[in-house]
Amino acid sequence: MKRKEIMEKLAANMEKWQKVEDASVSSTGQIIAKTQNPVVRLVMEIIQNDSQRHYHVQQLIIDSLKKTAINITPEEIGEVWGMIKKHIEIENKTIQLAEESLESLKSTKMVVQQYLLEYLMEDEKKHAKMLEALENVKQGLYPYG
């Protein structure tokens, strides 16, 4: 398949995916409206916010394929790398706090707190992974290709 065909197919796929994200936002909104349970509401709000964020990421991909290509250079990342390294330290602290908090819940049957802490820890790990991949971009590498 030629590059232009790949780009068109990817853009079309992102547009379909955006419709699914819209459905997710609508579905979570309906659940939020139906329940007063704070845990269920929080989980639905998290998913709704993630779906909205996904939609924006997909739109950037679409725009990069249909309008203006987006490039990121190691030099551009290098300009702010000191600040990013400080942020990596912050993310590492959040992971450590999540691990300590989860450890303190062992054998307590505090399932709601454990459930929410596990979510937070996984989200913080995701942030760390994103920053790690950004460091690979800074070094001129791309881990997924």
C-alpha positions in Angstrom: 0.0 0.0 0.0 1.3 3.4 -0.9 1.9 6.1 1.7 -1.1 8.2 0.5 -3.4 5.2 0.8 -2.1 4.5 4.3 -2.6 8.1 5.3 -6.2 8.1 4.0 -7.0 4.8 5.6 -5.6 5.9 9.0 -7.5 9.2 8.9 -10.7 7.4 8.1 -10.1 5.0 10.9 -9.5 7.9 13.3 -12.8 9.4 12.2 -14.6 6.2 12.9 -12.9 5.9 16.2 -14.0 9.4 17.1 -17.6 8.3 16.6 -17.0 5.5 19.1 -15.5 8.0 21.6 -18.6 10.2 21.1 -20.7 7.2 22.0 -18.6 6.5 25.0 -19.1 10.1 26.2 -22.8 9.8 25.7 -23.0 6.5 27.4 -21.0 7.6 30.5 -23.1 10.7 30.7 -26.3 8.6 30.8 -24.8 6.4 33.6 -23.7 9.5 35.5 -27.3 10.9 35.3 -28.8 7.6 36.5 -26.6 7.0 39.6 -25.8 8.8 42.8 -23.1 6.3 43.8 -19.9 8.3 44.1 -17.6 5.5 42.9 -19.6 4.7 39.8 -20.0 8.4 39.0 -16.2 9.0 39.4 -15.3 6.0 37.2 -17.8 7.2 34.5 -16.3 10.7 34.7 -12.8 9.4 34.4 -13.8 7.3 31.3 -15.7 10.3 29.9 -12.7 12.6 30.3 -10.4 10.0 28.8 -12.7 9.6 25.8 -12.7 13.3 25.3 -8.9 13.4 25.5 -8.7 10.4 23.0 -11.0 12.4 20.6 -8.5 15.3 20.7 -5.5 13.0 20.1 -7.3 11.4 17.2 -8.1 14.9 15.8 -4.4 15.8 15.9 -3.6 12.6 14.0 -6.3 13.4 11.4 -5.1 17.0 11.1 -1.5 15.8 10.7 -2.6 13.6 7.8 -5.0 15.9 6.1 -3.7 19.4 6.8 -0.2 20.0 8.1 2.3 17.3 8.9 3.6 17.4 12.5 7.2 16.8 13.3 9.0 16.8 16.6 12.8 16.9 16.7 15.2 15.8 19.3 16.3 19.5 19.5 12.8 20.6 20.4 12.5 18.1 23.2 16.0 19.0 24.3 15.0 22.6 24.9 12.7 21.6 27.7 14.3 18.3 28.7 15.5 19.7 32.0 11.9 20.5 33.0 10.7 17.1 31.7 13.3 15.4 33.9 12.0 17.2 36.9 8.5 16.1 35.9 9.7 12.5 35.6 10.8 12.8 39.3 7.4 14.0 40.2 5.8 11.0 38.4 8.1 8.6 40.1 7.1 10.1 43.5 3.4 9.6 42.7 4.1 5.9 41.8 6.0 5.4 45.0 3.2 6.9 47.0 0.6 4.7 45.2 2.7 1.6 45.9 3.1 2.5 49.6 -0.6 3.2 49.9 -1.6 -0.1 48.2 0.9 -1.9 50.5 -0.8 -0.4 53.5 -4.2 -1.8 52.3 -3.1 -5.4 52.1 -5.4 -7.7 54.1 -7.8 -4.9 54.9 -10.8 -5.6 52.7 -10.9 -1.9 51.8 -11.8 -2.8 48.2 -13.0 0.6 47.1 -9.9 2.4 48.2 -7.7 -0.4 46.7 -9.6 -0.2 43.4 -9.1 3.6 43.2 -5.5 3.4 44.2 -4.8 0.8 41.6 -6.3 3.1 39.0 -4.2 6.0 40.1 -1.0 3.9 40.1 -1.7 2.5 36.6 -2.4 6.1 35.3 0.9 7.3 36.8 2.7 4.4 35.3 1.2 5.3 31.9 2.5 8.9 32.4 6.0 7.5 33.1 5.8 5.3 30.0 4.8 8.3 27.9 7.8 10.3 29.2 10.1 7.4 28.6 8.9 7.2 25.0 9.5 10.9 24.6 13.0 10.4 25.8 13.5 7.9 23.0 12.2 10.6 20.5 14.7 13.0 22.0 17.5 10.5 21.3 16.3 10.2 17.7 14.7 6.8 18.3 11.2 5.6 18.0 10.3 2.6 20.2 7.2 1.5 18.2 8.7 1.4 14.7 
